[in-house]
Amino acid sequence: MSLETNKELIRRFYTEIDAGNIDALDELVDENYLDHSPAPFPGLDAAGREGLKQER
């Protein structure tokens, strides 16, 4: 993937999140996504893409 393609992907990711389109994460985030950061709030323990959706 080229640098410009990566930049566009990240721009679209934040545009969709800012617009509240959480369903776009199914297209933009790999199903095997792994976040190494601790959950921002207790109870948000779902892993992968579904956990990312909960945080939003």
Secondary structure, 3 states (H helix, E strand, C coil): CCHHHHHHHHHHHHHHHHCCCHHHHHHHCCCCCCCCCCCCCCCCCCCHHHHHHHHC
